[in-house]
Amino acid sequence: MGGDEINFVRPGSNYGWPVVSFGVNYDGSPVGTGETGAPGFEPPIYQWTPVIAPSGMAFYTGRAFPEWEGDLFIGALKETALVRLEVEGDRIVHEERIIDDAGLRIRDVVEGPEGALYLLTDEDNGKILRISPTNGAATQ
């Protein structure tokens, strides 16, 4: 119920799981010690409580959306959204929810060769959505 996090993984670093975490089990008890940090553990650079249930993710490197270059796109199963995290160096400086009102569980996110984003939804009759600058929104 809590504690989805983003870490930039570096060799030799310890991110604390499951000793320290923002995590909350479904019965309401904390994951691990209940502490969110301790000496010797690297904190997450970003976390969600309540959870978004992240799935597929991709760093955007295309040219179709120059303002998104280097940003991280994450599918959200629980929040039924595409989440864009604006990345500056080792920090997340802004979060934006895209397609958050359609009720679609986003299972995977990939960048196409032309710079559009392609999203796979997780419904029984799943869809592939395309986000491109020509339409400004997702199309099927």
N, C-alpha and C positions, 0 to 999 in steps of 0.2 A: 504494500500500500504506500510505501514511501521509499525514496532513496535511489531512484534512477540517476545515474551520474555519467559525466563525460570526464575522461582522463586522457591527457596526452602522455602516452607511455614512453618512458625513458629507461634505458638499461640500468639495472641496479636499484631502481626505485621500488618501494613497497607501498601499495595503495590501500592497504589495511583490511581488505575483505577477508574474512568476515568479522574480524576483531572490531574494527571501527567502521561505521557506516551511518548514513542517514536513513537506512532501511528500517521498515516496519513490517513485521509479519502480518498475515491476514488475520491472526487472532489478536492483533494490537500490540503484541510484545515486540521489543526492539530486536533487530538483527545484531548478533554479537553482544558486545558489552553495553550497548546503548549509548556509547560515546561516539561523537561524530569526528573526532580527531584525537591523536595522541602523538607524543614524540616518536620520531622515526618513520612516520607514515606521511605520504604525500596526500594533501587534500584534493578532492576533485576540483576541476576548474569550473564545473557547472553541475547543478543537481536539480532534480524535480521532486518535490513533495507537495501534493500527491503525485504519484507516478503518471507518466505518459505512456508507458509500455513501449519503449523504442524498439524499432525493428531495423530495416535496412537503412543505410546512410551512405552519403557520398559528399566529398568535397567538390565544390563546383569549380571547374577549370576552363569552362567554355567561354566563348566570345559573344554569345547571343544576349546575355545579361551581364554586361561589364561591371555593373554595380554589385553583383553577387560573387565576383571572382574571389576565391578563397573561402567563401562561406560554407558552412556545413549544413546539409539538408538531411533530416531524419524523419522517417515514417513513424507515426504514432498509432498504435493499435487501440489503446484505451481512450485517448483523447480524440481519436478519429481526425487526425490533422497531418499536414505536412508542416514540420517545424524547421524554420531557417534560423540558424545561429550565426550572427555576424562575428567573425573571428579577426582579432587584431593581435598578431604575435601569439603569445601563449594565453590570451584572455578571450572570453566571450563577452562582447560589449552590448549585444542587443539580441532579443528573441522576437521572432515574428511567427505567428500561426497563419499558414496558408491553407486554403481549402478546409477550414475548420468548421464549417457549417453544413457540410454535405453528408455527415454521418458515415463516412467511408473509412474503414480501417486500412491504413496504408502499410502494406507488407514490405515493399521494397522500393528503392529509389535508385535510378541510374541516370547518368548523363549520356545523351545520344551524341553521335559524331557531329551533328549540326549545332549542338549546344542546348537543345531542348532538354527538359527533364521528363523522364518517363516514370510513372508510378504504377505499381501493381497493387490492386486492392485485394482484401482478404475475405470478401463475401462469397457465398455459395456460387453466385454468378459473377465472379470477380471480373474486374475491368482493367484495362491498361489505359491510363490517362497520360496525356501529353501537355506539358506546359511550355509554351513558346512565346516569344515576344510579339508574334503576329496576332495571336488571339488574346494575349494577356490573361488567360485563364486556362483551366484544364479542359481538354476535349477528349472524347472517347474514340 
